[in-house]
Amino acid sequence: MRNNRFFRPLLIAAFWLAVWQGLAWMVGNAIFLAGPAETLAALARLVPTAAFWRAVGYSCARVCAGYLLALAAGLLLGTLGHAAPLAGEALSPLLRLMRSIPVASFVILALLWVGARRLTTLVVFLITLPVIYAGVRAGLAQADPALLEVARVFRVGLARRALHIYRPALLPHLAGAAGVAAGLAWKSGVAAEVIGICEHSIGERLYMSKLYLETDQLFAWTAVIVLLSWLSEKLLARLLARWTPGRKGDAP
Amino acid sequence: MNAVELRNVTKAYGDKVVLDSLRLTLAPGGRYALMGPSGRGKTTLLRLLAGLESPDAGEILGRAGLRASMQFQEDRLLDYAGALANVRFVLPRGASDADARALLAELLPGASLDRPVADFSGGMRRRVALARAVAAPSELVLLDEPFTGLDADAKVRAARAIAPRLRGRTLVMATHDEEEAALCGAEIVRI
């Protein structure tokens, strides 16, 4: 059973790599479609270079900053919207509008407002905020009304209510929204860097790969982005699990 | 502590009138058992006394300033937390939990007080909810069918455990069983 759990994903990955390699052979032109072997070779050439780590560091810092700002603002605004229905009603159309504005429009506006250096952070913030806000609102709305009545009768303070009634309701929704937002953060952040041609960023490296028709490098950078996005989601899931009620020392 | 006086209290849900011009005086430190068929407003009366609802007509005097604690008809526990943690949840910040611990030990002999109550049987959960209402500092203790799911022996043990802790406090309980009222030394009020 354990072996099955370990080998099955490996077999599935191997199957898709084989499909990819097969397609690359069929196309027979690495400029149109680089195969996994060429991509791996390009990655092996990139990883030891200082420029690679500089680009990863640059993009990570900016994507994470935008994401964390959106997380903080989403928690704050979501709580405000839950506690004060009028504020919630006022915020709702703005955040719904933000969800439907294309990333490209945000990027161009953000370029005008803050320039290329802060572009990634602002775009990630604007794209992920509505997702996190919606998750917070949905989670807080799930707080058990029966337990809230208990808290009311016994005059339980706000901090305890937040920790023991709202938090368990919030976390599953926040975890879902935060995971979706982490994926969106990398997609929108790198898209912004490509459009804005932000110096020393992953997006700029992608743009250059396209410009010089280095498709193997384009694929290698894409693999790096996928890996960073996956790592962000895993890290986030682990952090949120630490706040899940039921851990030792967590009780009132 | 003042008496709590209900003057012509009326409460309806839609077209259904559950309390109609009810008059009742609860003396300080008195014990009362509300009895009557289902749907006659026992739980509603407890909710009014707890301050969770307001009467449609009439008034409740002497309630302001009184701290209430309540065992609801449902257990309403923090499922992930242990028995002691559930009681501690309603204790004021910095208050000692020694008495809560002692009360739980009497109500749940041999049970782990740190085990999540989600793993408890219905009867054990009921006793945790009872302990929470009794251990919380309050002048008005409201118990809604406190012994549901307990066998005869457990009811007697529970009533004995809470009796000394109810001294000087006003008890209002809802029950269908006169024996339960007698166990708590409560005067029967038919509504």
Interface residues (C-beta under 8 A of the other chain):
Chain A: A146 L147 E149 V150 R152 V153 F154 R155 V156 G157 R160 H164 I165 P168 P245 G246 D250 A251 P252
Chain B: A50 G51 L52 R67 A68 S69 M70 F72 E74 R76 L78 Y80 A81 G82 L84 A85 N86 R88 F89 V90 R93 D114 P116 A136
